[in-house]
């Protein structure tokens, strides 16, 4: 990400989340993707620290960034989404009002 994007992210974090929210979310995915094997493993972490929660935080930041910063961070999030989708399985039975529009919650980590 560019320095300008990092500055915009810091502003959104200060207004909407907390300092380093994006860095924490990205580190969750980095840790999860470093797991060996085709599929991500469970069990899920404690509520509030699951990688899906990190993806929620990224989505919140993306919604409030200016267009250039949104595109910059968005490219990184697209790569994360592609890898997350590749390493999980669909779980259409888990769709709920709470997860509406947040497809990453509709995925299973284990086979």
BELFEN-V444987 format. One record per residue. N is the residue number from 1. RES is the residue in one small letter. SS is DSSP state (2 for helix, 1 for strand, 0 for the rest). PHI is phi as a letter, one per 30 degrees, with the letter a starting at -180 (none if undefined). PSI is psi in whole degrees, 0 to 359 (NA if undefined). Layout:
n: {N	N}
res: {RES	RES}
ss: {SS	SS}
phi: {PHI	PHI}
psi: {PSI	PSI}
//
This chain:
n: {1	2	3	4	5	6	7	8	9	10	11	12	13	14	15	16	17	18	19	20	21	22	23	24	25	26	27	28	29	30	31	32	33	34	35	36	37	38	39	40	41	42	43	44	45	46	47	48	49	50	51	52	53	54	55	56	57	58	59	60	61	62	63	64	65	66	67	68	69	70	71	72	73	74	75	76	77	78	79	80	81	82	83	84	85	86	87	88	89	90	91	92	93	94	95	96	97	98	99	100	101	102	103	104	105	106	107	108	109	110	111}
res: {x	x	x	x	x	x	x	x	x	x	x	x	x	x	x	x	x	x	x	x	x	x	x	x	x	x	x	x	x	x	x	x	x	x	x	x	x	x	x	x	x	x	x	x	x	x	x	x	x	x	x	x	x	x	x	x	x	x	x	x	x	x	x	x	x	x	x	x	x	x	x	x	x	x	x	x	x	x	x	x	x	x	x	x	x	x	x	x	x	x	x	x	x	x	x	x	x	x	x	x	x	x	x	x	x	x	x	x	x	x	x}
ss: {0	0	2	2	2	2	2	2	2	2	2	2	2	2	2	2	0	0	0	0	2	2	2	2	2	2	2	2	2	2	2	2	2	0	0	0	0	0	0	0	0	0	0	0	0	0	0	0	0	0	2	2	2	2	2	2	2	2	2	2	2	2	2	2	0	0	2	2	2	2	2	2	2	2	2	2	2	2	2	2	2	2	2	2	2	2	0	0	1	1	0	2	2	2	0	0	0	0	0	0	0	0	2	2	2	2	1	1	0	0	0}
phi: {none	d	d	d	d	e	d	d	d	e	d	d	e	d	d	c	b	a	e	i	e	d	d	d	d	d	d	d	d	e	d	d	d	d	d	d	j	d	c	d	c	c	d	d	d	d	e	j	b	d	d	d	d	d	d	e	d	d	d	d	d	e	d	c	d	d	e	d	d	d	d	d	d	e	d	d	d	d	d	d	e	d	d	d	d	d	c	b	b	d	b	d	d	c	d	b	d	d	c	e	i	c	e	d	d	c	c	c	d	c	d}
psi: {149	164	323	319	317	320	318	321	316	321	314	319	316	325	326	332	248	162	137	18	319	317	320	315	314	323	328	315	319	315	315	318	346	353	140	160	168	321	147	147	155	188	167	153	180	149	138	349	17	158	332	325	321	321	325	316	318	318	319	316	315	320	333	3	153	160	314	315	323	317	319	306	325	324	319	316	324	319	320	313	317	317	320	317	321	327	12	173	151	146	70	341	350	0	132	173	323	326	7	127	1	77	333	340	350	22	147	140	329	158	NA}
//
